[in-house]
Amino acid sequence: MFLRPPSPNPTPTYPHPTPLSTLAPFLTPHLPRSLPLLRRLQYTHSSPHAHIFATLHPSTLSPLQKQKQTHSHNSTHCFAALYADRTLFPETEAYFFSTYETLPPAQQAEETTKAEASKQLLALLHAVAVADTEVGLPGGGSGSEVMVLGSVNECLLELIGGERVRGMKPVAVVSRKSVRIGDGDREEEGGGRGAGAGSLRDISVPYRKWLIAAPSSPSALLSSSEEIALPDGYHFDTVRAERGEFKLVRSRTEIPRTEESLARMGCVGVRFTGDGGASVASEGQGDEEARAEQGDLIAWAFLGTQGSLSSLHVEPAHRGKGLAKAVARKLVMRLAREPEAVGFRRVEGIEGMATSDVALENVQSAGVAMALGGREGWVVRWVGVDLRCVREAVGNELE
């Protein structure tokens, strides 16, 4: 049973308006576990309503700075950090990281360690809940109190939701539109379930996070200088808004996406122009680019805001030709060669690193990840967090 020890002092949280300078140096030593949050901080598109909170003060010296000053190679400081943007409805609104994820199992099992990590994570969620009480959110109504938190390491679930998490029935897609709200869903108080008990409203099926090495690394199966060949009649291109192709992409997935967010993501598409493509090219447009622009979009992949391969799809009539692997390879190579072109600012130490979140039963997508040199990482979930419950629970502890 997880019992929270009494704590007279609330856990402080601090905003980080320039996270790549004040927060990224603390996240990079914890790669690859910190990669989803770090990639989200790198992502170039962020609204004025986004919040970046951490239990570290922005003026705290990074491990590298401490090492230079004290010649110490060890840093035992535990912390948690979060990115949240409630205006991203109906998509994933938040990501967070805790150093608890990096601890060995024996240390994770210690009650005092659990309690401290739980306090930090709930304090971050409380900071968002308080900050957004007066913000007009899209998709209002009772569901606006729920925030979709993405790519959550399974080891953190009970720290934010209590033991109740073990009995929750997973759903295919967690969305603020579909979560259940109401006092009837809340867990009974007490029972050693922690301050966050009852704060989770929905939980997704489990996903395996595959880690895809940068093309320049020794473990990669592709080189950043490698050219990728496609079968005759197929050509690389992009997904084009003027042709209404983002609507096509949305129609092929259950994951909630808006056309606006898809347009901001890095992507690679494949078009089919027939045998060789020459028959559909206009006169004077016989080069590769012109032929590609003429074809129908039949395969695509996007790079999500947390650096994960997303919406990878090949139309049924064109499967079995290696197109899924080709389009994914092309996108990962673009991330390594020119991260700015796919929406990410450069951060030293993570060049070209990507991930792929694959449902445990999805053998085909796991095969694509393996073909990219991916290795199996940890298991993650998407959850719906009831911020009203967090406000009440954490607020009661502070009284």
C-alpha positions as CSV (number, residue, x, y, z in Angstrom):
1,M,0.0,0.0,0.0
2,F,1.3,3.4,-1.0
3,L,1.1,5.8,2.0
4,R,2.0,9.5,1.6
5,P,4.1,10.7,4.6
6,P,3.0,14.1,6.0
7,S,4.8,17.1,4.4
8,P,4.4,20.5,6.0
9,N,5.8,22.3,2.9
10,P,4.2,22.3,-0.5
11,T,6.3,21.4,-3.5
12,P,7.2,24.6,-5.3
13,T,6.9,24.8,-9.1
14,Y,8.5,27.4,-11.4
15,P,7.7,28.7,-14.9
16,H,10.5,28.3,-17.5
17,P,9.8,30.9,-20.2
18,T,13.2,30.0,-22.0
19,P,13.2,26.2,-21.4
20,L,15.9,25.3,-23.9
21,S,18.4,27.3,-21.9
22,T,17.1,26.7,-18.3
23,L,15.5,23.2,-18.5
24,A,17.0,21.3,-21.5
25,P,20.5,21.0,-19.8
26,F,18.8,19.1,-17.0
27,L,16.8,16.8,-19.4
28,T,19.6,15.8,-21.7
29,P,21.5,13.7,-19.0
30,H,18.4,11.7,-18.6
31,L,18.0,10.6,-22.3
32,P,16.3,8.6,-23.7
33,R,13.6,8.8,-21.0
34,S,13.4,12.6,-21.2
35,L,13.2,12.6,-25.0
36,P,9.5,13.1,-25.5
37,L,9.4,16.2,-23.3
38,L,12.7,17.5,-24.6
39,R,11.4,17.2,-28.2
40,R,8.2,19.0,-27.3
41,L,10.3,21.9,-25.9
42,Q,12.3,21.9,-29.2
43,Y,9.2,22.1,-31.3
44,T,9.1,25.5,-33.0
45,H,5.3,26.0,-32.8
46,S,4.0,27.0,-29.4
47,S,1.0,29.1,-28.5
48,P,1.0,32.0,-26.0
49,H,-1.1,29.8,-23.8
50,A,1.5,27.2,-23.4
51,H,3.0,26.5,-19.9
52,I,6.4,25.1,-19.0
53,F,6.7,24.3,-15.3
54,A,9.4,22.5,-13.4
55,T,10.2,21.8,-9.8
56,L,13.6,23.3,-10.6
57,H,14.1,27.1,-10.3
58,P,15.3,28.6,-13.7
59,S,18.4,29.8,-12.0
60,T,19.5,26.4,-10.8
61,L,22.9,25.3,-12.1
62,S,22.8,22.4,-14.6
63,P,24.8,19.2,-13.9
64,L,27.4,20.4,-16.5
65,Q,27.7,23.8,-14.8
66,K,28.1,22.2,-11.4
67,Q,30.7,19.8,-12.7
68,K,32.7,22.8,-14.0
69,Q,32.5,24.5,-10.7
70,T,32.9,21.6,-8.3
71,H,34.6,19.0,-10.5
72,S,31.8,16.6,-9.3
73,H,30.4,14.1,-11.8
74,N,27.4,13.1,-9.8
75,S,24.0,14.8,-9.5
76,T,21.4,13.3,-7.2
77,H,18.8,16.1,-7.6
78,C,15.4,14.7,-8.3
79,F,13.0,16.8,-10.3
80,A,10.0,16.8,-12.6
81,A,9.0,19.0,-15.5
82,L,5.9,19.6,-17.7
83,Y,4.8,21.2,-20.9
84,A,1.1,21.9,-21.3
85,D,-1.1,23.8,-23.8
86,R,-4.8,23.5,-23.1
87,T,-5.7,25.1,-26.4
88,L,-4.5,22.0,-28.3
89,F,-7.9,20.3,-27.9
90,P,-8.8,17.7,-29.2
91,E,-5.1,16.6,-29.4
92,T,-2.6,15.7,-26.7
93,E,-2.3,18.8,-24.5
94,A,0.6,17.9,-22.1
95,Y,3.8,15.9,-21.6
96,F,5.9,15.5,-18.5
97,F,9.0,13.8,-17.2
98,S,10.2,12.8,-13.8
99,T,13.6,11.6,-12.8
100,Y,11.7,8.8,-11.0
101,E,11.5,7.1,-14.4
102,T,15.3,6.7,-14.5
103,L,15.6,5.0,-11.1
104,P,16.3,1.2,-10.7
105,P,13.2,-0.8,-9.7
106,A,14.4,-1.3,-6.1
107,Q,14.7,2.5,-5.6
108,Q,11.3,3.1,-7.3
109,A,9.7,0.8,-4.7
110,E,10.8,2.9,-1.8
111,E,7.8,4.6,-0.3
112,T,9.6,7.9,0.4
113,T,10.8,8.0,-3.2
114,K,7.3,7.3,-4.5
115,A,5.8,10.0,-2.3
116,E,8.3,12.7,-3.3
117,A,7.9,11.9,-7.0
118,S,4.1,11.9,-6.6
119,K,4.2,15.3,-4.9
120,Q,6.3,16.8,-7.6
121,L,4.0,15.5,-10.5
122,L,0.8,16.5,-8.7
123,A,2.3,20.0,-8.0
124,L,3.0,20.4,-11.7
125,L,-0.6,19.4,-12.7
126,H,-1.9,21.7,-10.0
127,A,0.1,24.6,-11.4
128,V,-1.6,24.0,-14.8
129,A,-5.0,23.6,-13.2
130,V,-4.6,27.0,-11.4
131,A,-3.1,28.8,-14.4
132,D,-5.9,27.9,-16.8
133,T,-8.9,28.5,-14.6
134,E,-9.7,31.8,-16.4
135,V,-8.6,30.8,-19.9
136,G,-11.3,30.2,-22.5
137,L,-10.7,26.7,-23.8
138,P,-11.9,25.1,-27.0
139,G,-14.3,22.2,-26.6
140,G,-15.9,23.7,-23.5
141,G,-18.4,22.1,-21.2
142,S,-17.6,19.7,-18.4
143,G,-14.9,18.0,-20.5
144,S,-12.8,21.2,-20.5
145,E,-11.7,20.2,-16.9
146,V,-9.9,17.2,-18.4
147,M,-6.4,17.5,-19.9
148,V,-5.1,14.8,-22.2
149,L,-1.6,13.9,-21.0
150,G,0.5,11.9,-23.5
151,S,3.3,9.4,-23.5
152,V,3.1,8.8,-19.8
153,N,5.6,6.2,-18.5
154,E,3.6,3.4,-16.9
155,C,5.7,3.6,-13.7
156,L,4.2,7.1,-13.1
157,L,0.5,6.2,-13.4
158,E,-0.1,5.3,-9.8
159,L,1.8,8.3,-8.6
160,I,-0.7,10.6,-10.2
161,G,-3.9,8.4,-10.1
162,G,-3.5,6.2,-7.1
163,E,-4.1,2.4,-6.9
164,R,-7.4,3.0,-8.8
165,V,-5.4,3.0,-12.0
166,R,-5.0,-0.8,-11.8
167,G,-8.7,-1.4,-12.3
168,M,-9.3,1.1,-15.1
169,K,-10.5,-0.3,-18.4
170,P,-8.3,1.0,-21.3
171,V,-9.7,2.7,-24.3
172,A,-8.3,2.9,-27.9
173,V,-8.1,6.7,-27.9
174,V,-8.2,9.1,-25.0
175,S,-9.9,12.4,-25.9
176,R,-11.4,15.2,-23.9
177,K,-14.6,14.6,-25.9
178,S,-15.0,11.1,-24.6
179,V,-13.8,11.1,-21.0
180,R,-16.2,10.5,-18.1
181,I,-16.8,13.4,-15.7
182,G,-18.8,13.4,-12.5
183,D,-18.6,12.7,-8.8
184,G,-19.9,9.2,-9.4
185,D,-16.6,8.4,-11.1
186,R,-14.5,9.6,-8.2
187,E,-12.7,7.1,-5.9
188,E,-13.4,7.1,-2.2
189,E,-11.1,9.2,-0.1
190,G,-8.5,7.6,2.0
191,G,-7.2,4.1,1.8
192,G,-3.6,5.3,1.3
193,R,-4.3,6.0,-2.4
194,G,-2.5,9.4,-2.4
195,A,-3.6,12.9,-3.2
196,G,-4.2,12.2,-6.8
197,A,-6.5,9.3,-6.3
198,G,-9.5,9.6,-8.7
199,S,-7.8,12.3,-10.9
200,L,-7.5,10.0,-14.0
201,R,-10.7,9.8,-16.0
202,D,-9.5,7.6,-18.9
203,I,-6.5,5.5,-19.8
204,S,-5.4,4.3,-23.2
205,V,-4.2,0.9,-24.3
206,P,-0.5,0.4,-23.7
207,Y,2.1,1.5,-26.3
208,R,5.6,0.3,-26.6
209,K,8.0,3.3,-27.1
210,W,10.5,2.3,-29.8
211,L,13.8,4.2,-29.7
212,I,15.2,5.0,-33.2
213,A,18.8,5.9,-33.2
214,A,20.1,8.9,-35.1
215,P,21.4,8.0,-38.6
216,S,25.0,9.0,-37.6
217,S,25.1,6.7,-34.6
218,P,26.8,3.3,-34.6
219,S,23.6,1.5,-33.9
220,A,21.7,3.0,-36.8
221,L,20.7,0.9,-39.8
222,L,20.7,3.8,-42.1
223,S,23.2,6.5,-43.0
224,S,22.3,10.2,-43.1
225,S,23.9,10.3,-46.5
226,E,21.9,7.3,-47.8
227,E,19.5,7.8,-50.7
228,I,16.3,5.9,-50.5
229,A,15.0,4.3,-53.6
230,L,11.3,3.7,-54.4
231,P,9.7,1.3,-56.8
232,D,9.1,2.5,-60.4
233,G,6.1,4.9,-60.5
234,Y,6.5,6.1,-56.9
235,H,8.0,9.4,-55.9
236,F,8.6,11.3,-52.6
237,D,6.8,14.5,-52.1
238,T,5.0,16.3,-49.3
239,V,1.3,16.4,-48.1
240,R,-0.3,19.3,-49.8
241,A,-3.0,21.5,-48.2
242,E,-4.2,22.9,-51.5
243,R,-5.3,19.5,-52.6
244,G,-7.2,18.8,-49.4
245,E,-4.8,16.0,-48.5
246,F,-4.8,16.8,-44.7
247,K,-8.5,15.8,-44.7
248,L,-7.4,12.5,-46.3
249,V,-4.8,11.9,-43.6
250,R,-7.4,12.6,-40.9
251,S,-9.8,10.2,-42.4
252,R,-7.3,7.3,-42.1
253,T,-6.7,7.5,-38.3
254,E,-8.7,7.4,-35.1
255,I,-6.2,9.7,-33.4
256,P,-7.7,13.2,-33.1
257,R,-5.9,15.6,-35.3
258,T,-6.7,19.0,-36.7
259,E,-5.6,20.1,-40.2
260,E,-3.9,23.1,-38.7
261,S,-1.6,20.9,-36.5
262,L,-0.9,18.5,-39.3
263,A,0.2,21.4,-41.5
264,R,2.7,22.5,-38.9
265,M,4.3,19.0,-38.5
266,G,7.2,17.7,-40.5
267,C,6.0,15.1,-43.0
268,V,7.0,13.0,-46.0
269,G,4.6,11.7,-48.6
270,V,4.8,9.2,-51.5
271,R,2.8,9.7,-54.8
272,F,1.9,7.1,-57.4
273,T,2.2,8.3,-60.9
274,G,1.9,5.0,-62.7
275,D,4.7,3.0,-64.4
276,G,7.6,5.5,-64.5
277,G,5.2,8.4,-64.2
278,A,5.9,9.8,-67.7
279,S,2.3,9.3,-68.9
280,V,0.9,11.8,-66.4
281,A,3.6,14.5,-66.6
282,S,2.6,17.5,-68.6
283,E,4.6,18.4,-71.6
284,G,7.9,20.1,-70.5
285,Q,7.6,18.6,-67.0
286,G,9.5,15.4,-67.4
287,D,11.7,15.8,-64.4
288,E,11.3,13.9,-61.1
289,E,9.8,16.8,-59.2
290,A,7.1,17.5,-61.8
291,R,6.1,13.8,-62.0
292,A,5.9,13.6,-58.2
293,E,3.6,16.6,-58.0
294,Q,1.2,15.0,-60.5
295,G,0.6,11.7,-58.7
296,D,-2.0,10.7,-56.1
297,L,-0.8,10.7,-52.5
298,I,-0.8,7.0,-51.4
299,A,1.6,6.9,-48.4
300,W,2.7,9.4,-45.7
301,A,4.3,9.8,-42.3
302,F,4.4,12.8,-39.9
303,L,6.7,13.7,-37.1
304,G,4.7,14.4,-33.9
305,T,5.5,17.3,-31.6
306,Q,7.3,15.0,-29.2
307,G,9.6,13.6,-32.0
308,S,7.6,10.4,-32.6
309,L,6.6,8.9,-36.0
310,S,2.9,9.6,-36.3
311,S,0.0,8.8,-38.7
312,L,2.2,6.4,-40.7
313,H,-0.1,5.0,-43.4
314,V,0.0,3.3,-46.8
315,E,-3.2,2.9,-48.9
316,P,-4.2,-0.7,-49.1
317,A,-3.7,-1.1,-52.9
318,H,0.0,-0.1,-52.5
319,R,1.0,-2.2,-49.5
320,G,3.7,-4.9,-49.6
321,K,6.2,-2.7,-51.6
322,G,8.2,-1.4,-48.6
323,L,6.7,2.1,-48.8
324,A,6.0,2.4,-45.1
325,K,9.6,1.7,-44.2
326,A,10.8,4.0,-47.0
327,V,8.7,7.0,-46.0
328,A,9.6,6.5,-42.3
329,R,13.3,6.3,-43.1
330,K,13.0,9.5,-45.2
331,L,11.4,11.4,-42.4
332,V,13.9,10.2,-39.7
333,M,16.8,11.2,-42.1
334,R,15.3,14.7,-42.5
335,L,15.2,15.1,-38.7
336,A,18.9,14.3,-38.6
337,R,19.9,16.4,-41.6
338,E,17.7,19.5,-41.1
339,P,15.6,19.4,-37.9
340,E,14.4,23.0,-38.6
341,A,12.7,21.8,-41.8
342,V,10.6,19.3,-39.8
343,G,9.7,21.8,-37.0
344,F,12.5,21.4,-34.4
345,R,15.1,23.7,-33.1
346,R,18.6,22.2,-32.6
347,V,19.6,20.9,-29.2
348,E,23.0,19.4,-28.8
349,G,23.1,15.7,-27.9
350,I,19.9,14.5,-29.5
351,E,20.5,15.1,-33.2
352,G,18.3,12.7,-35.2
353,M,16.9,10.7,-32.3
354,A,13.3,9.7,-32.8
355,T,10.7,7.4,-31.3
356,S,7.7,5.4,-32.4
357,D,4.8,4.6,-30.1
358,V,3.4,1.3,-31.2
359,A,0.4,-0.5,-29.7
360,L,1.6,-3.8,-28.2
361,E,-0.4,-5.9,-30.7
362,N,0.6,-3.9,-33.8
363,V,3.2,-6.3,-35.3
364,Q,3.5,-4.5,-38.6
365,S,4.3,-1.1,-37.1
366,A,6.8,-2.8,-34.7
367,G,8.4,-4.3,-37.8
368,V,8.8,-0.8,-39.4
369,A,10.5,0.4,-36.2
370,M,12.9,-2.5,-36.2
371,A,13.7,-1.8,-39.9
372,L,14.8,1.7,-38.8
373,G,17.2,0.3,-36.3
374,G,14.8,0.8,-33.4
375,R,15.0,-0.9,-30.1
376,E,12.3,-1.6,-27.6
377,G,12.0,1.0,-24.8
378,W,9.4,1.4,-22.1
379,V,5.6,1.2,-22.1
380,V,3.6,4.4,-22.2
381,R,-0.1,5.4,-22.0
382,W,-2.3,8.4,-22.8
383,V,-4.5,9.5,-19.9
384,G,-7.2,12.0,-19.2
385,V,-6.5,14.0,-16.1
386,D,-9.3,15.7,-14.2
387,L,-7.8,19.0,-13.2
388,R,-10.7,19.9,-11.0
389,C,-9.9,16.8,-8.9
390,V,-6.2,17.8,-8.8
391,R,-7.1,21.4,-7.7
392,E,-9.3,20.0,-4.9
393,A,-6.9,17.3,-3.7
394,V,-3.7,19.4,-3.7
395,G,-5.6,22.4,-2.4
396,N,-6.8,20.4,0.6
397,E,-3.3,19.3,1.4
398,L,-2.1,22.9,1.4
399,E,-4.8,24.0,3.9
